[in-house]
Amino acid sequence: MAFDKVVAEELLKKGLKEIGIICSDDQISAFMTFQSELKKWNRAYNLTALRSDEDIVEKHFLDSLLYAIAVPDGTLRLADAGTGAGFPGIPLKIAIPRLDMTLIESSRKKTAFLRHIIRLLKLSEINVIERRIENLGKEHEKKYDIIVSRATFNIEEFLKTACPYTKNDGRLILNKGPKVSRELRELETHTQFSGQVKKIHRLYLPFSGAERNLIVLSCGGTSVD
């Protein structure tokens, strides 16, 4: 499906307005370049199942930008675990340039695409690690202020896997659908994780109305085994 820049740009501007995020013309242009390259690479490398301009704008860009609601002010070191083709990390970096961003992804074809986009958009203070988060190792322990993910971690699994790599006052942010209440109930039965769910932002995508729940988790100073 060919890239229709006019349609995509208008959708993005409308969606940004609805979720309350302001982007400059240069930032909008960066999103359009990202979308064009994603669709081009997708034909050869199947980076994402989303094909239409409408789906990419809503379910990749705007969905990723919902995380901004839970990102505090200041210069922060943020990691995106299992970023895939760059979500939510690259949209967050475009919209919030002050973030020091690390993209963690184990697929070589996806990391090749990520490095290409970083070069093309001339993004600074962003790097790519070609590993799974489980294999980051001691050198990354207590390194990040925030770790986010749209990958298919359950909450307990993400706490166990990602907390060792956050600072002692760090946080994790997961994006979950409407069935999250079941996971939260299960989490409450494990006393080691009691009190680690700090906030839940219930949000809706602007066009489809799909429910999203941003789960903000605190990390205690868990160490890597």
N, C-alpha and C positions, 0 to 999 in steps of 0.2 A: 504494500500500500504506500503510495507516494506521500511525501511530507508536504502538508499544506501549512506553510508558515503563518499565513494570515489567520486561518481558523485557529491554529494552536495558540498564537499570541493573544488573540481576543479571549479565548477560553482561559488562558493563564491569568490575564489581567482581571477578568471577572471573578475567577476563583480566589485570587489573592485578596481582592476586596472583601469577599465574603468571609474569609478566615482572618482578616485583619492584619495582613502582612504587606508592608510597603516595599516595593522594589524599584530601583532606578531603571532608566532605559538600558543602561549597560548590563544590569543584572538580567533584565528581560531578554536581552540579546544573547547573553550567556546560556540561558535556559533553552532558547531556540537552537543554538548551535549544538548543545548537548542532545536535544531531541533529534535533530537531523542526523547526527553521528550515530546515535543509538539505533535508529531505524536502518541506517546504512550497514552498520556492523551486524545487526540482528539477522539480516538476510543470509549472511555467511556463517555466523557463530551462534545463533539462537540464544542470545543473552537474556531475553525476557519473553514471556508468553503474551505480553500485552503488545498489540500491533497498531491499534488505531491512535490517531492524534488525541482524541478525546480521552481514551483510557490512560495513555501515558501522562497527559497533563493532570488528570484527576488522581489516578491510582498510583502514580509514581511521584510526580512533583508535589502536588498539593498534600497528598498523604504524608510524604516525607517532611514537609514544612510544618505539619501539625506538631512535630517534636519541639519546635521553637518555643511553644507555649511553656514547656517545662525546662527550658535552658535558662539559667540565671544570667545576670549581667556580668561583665568582666571578661578578661582574657582567660579562656579555659582550654585545657587539653582534653579533647574529645576523641573517642575511638568508636568506630562503627563495626560491630562484629558480624561477619557474614554479609558483607555489603552487596554482594552480587555485582550488578552493573552500576553500583554507586548509590544505593538508596538505603537509608536516608542521607548518607554522608555528603554527597556532592551538592544536592539541593540546599542542605543546611550551610555548607561552606559558601555557596554562591550568595545566599541571602544574609548570612552572618559572617562576614569576612574575618572578624576578629578571632574566630575559632582556630585553634591549632589542631588540625584534623589528621587522624590516622585511619586508613581504610584497611580492614582485615578481611582477606578473601583467599580461599585455597585454590580456586580454579585459575589455571594459567591463562586461559583465553579471556576470562573476565578481568584479571589483573592487567593484561596487555591493553584491554580497552580502557581501564581506569587510568593507566599511565598516559595513554594517548589523549584522553579528555583533559587531564591535568595540564599537559603541555599545550594543547590547543587553546584552552581557556586562560593560560598563563596564571594559574592559581598558585599562590605561595603558601608556605606553612601547611602543606598537606603531603602525606606520604602513603605509600602502599606497602603492606606486608603480606606476602604470599604464603599464608599459613592459616590453619584453623585456630580459633582463639584458645582452644585447649592446649595448643602447642607453642604458645608465646614464650613461655619460659621465664626464668628468674629475672632477666634483664628488663622485663616489662612490669615487674611486680610493683604495686603502689605508684604507678606512673600517671594514671589518667584521673581527671576530675569527674568525667562522665563517660560511661559506655552505653551506647544505644544499639538497638538491633530491630530489624524487621524480619529476621530469620525465624525459623520455626522452633525456637526454644520454648519450653514451658517455664513458668516463673521460677520454680525451685531449681531446675537445671541451670537457668541463667545465673541465679544467685551463686550457686556452687562454682560455676565455670568462670564467671566474670569478676566477682568481688575481689579475688586476689590481686587483680590488676588495677584496682581503683585506689586512690588515696584514702586515708582513714575516714575522711568526711565525704567520700565520694558517693556518687549515686549511679543507678542503672535506670534506663528508660526503655520499656518495651511497649510495642503497639499491638493491642489485642482486639479481637472482634467481640461480638455480643455474648459469646459463651464463656467469657473470662470468669464469671462468678463461680463456676464449678472449680476452676483452678485455685481461686482465692480461698474457697472453703477447704480444699485439700491442703493448702499451705498452712491454714490455721491449725491443723492437726499435728504439725511438726513444730515443736516448741523451739527448736534451734533457729527458726525463721520468724518467730513471733515479733511483731513490731517493726519488721523491715519494709512493709508496704506503707509508704509515707503519704502518697496522694494518688488519686485516680481522677484523671480528666476524661469525662465522657464527651466525645466530640462526634461530628457528623461531616462526611465529605459533602462538598457544596452542590454537586450535580446529581449524584445517585442517592444521596442521603444515607449511605452506608455508615453504620455505627463503628466508631473507633474508640478504644479505651487506652489512654496512655497511662501505664502503670509506672509510678516513680518509686524506686526501691532504694533503701539506704544500705550501705555496706559497713560492716564493723571493722576491721583490720584483718580479715582472713588472709592467711599466708598460703603460698603455693606449696603443695606437698613435695 
